[in-house]
Amino acid sequence: MENKEQIAEAAEKLFMSFGIRSVTMDDIAKQLGISKKTIYQHFNDKDEVVCQTTWRILKREKELLDEIRKNAKNAIHELHLLTHYIRHHIVNINPSALFDIQKYHKEAWKIYLDFKDSVFIKNVEDSIERGMAEGHFRSNLNPKILAKLRIEQIHLGFDGQVFPKDEFDLTEVQMQLFENFFYGLLTQSGKQLFESYSETLVTNADEKN
């Protein structure tokens, strides 16, 4: 018999593929090959399923960001690790999922907002402060303002009204926003280091091919 974690995992896969609003409890039960009654033994309703899957995703995101921070030699190296992460991660995200949570699942949206402030914005703020201390980012930056701006840029990139999916590639949109933002932070030495990392990545990719 499936446990709560297995049900949440199956729900997450469906939500990421089809959006949250369009997925029903029947769809989740069918995905697992169980009865809907079994799901209700673990969850009161769909709202609770969405909250659980939101926690799963955010917890995993924090673990990945912590790993990037741990492995980064400096703020510029951290940018390149984040670039790699974005390129390979964005393709698995359904742009409508975040907006479905905002519009239809208030408790899950509150979980996201709390996490956004305590983890996502704080992570960007710490990265900017690190880059400034290392001399790779300009000294006149306000990390608190720019950290909020960066997170809102990510949201903007997912907005289908601003970047319709039939006109724009989601990964390209996010990469353009990412690179434009961080190039604006760099000192001349930071830019040189950033570009040296880029050249190294290209060289390594060519050698593998």
Buried (B, 14 or more C-beta within 10 A) or exposed (E): EBEBEEBBBBBBBBBBEBBBBEBEBEBBBBBBEBEEEEBEEBBEEBBBBBBBBBBBBBEEBBEBBEEBBEEBEBBBBBBBBBBEBBBEBBEEBBBBBBBBBBEBBEEBBEBBEEBBEEBBBEBBBBBBBBBBEBBBBBEEBEBBEBBBEBBEBBEEBBEBEEBEEEEBEBBEBBBBBBBEBBEEBBBEEBBEBBEEBEEEEEEEEEEEE
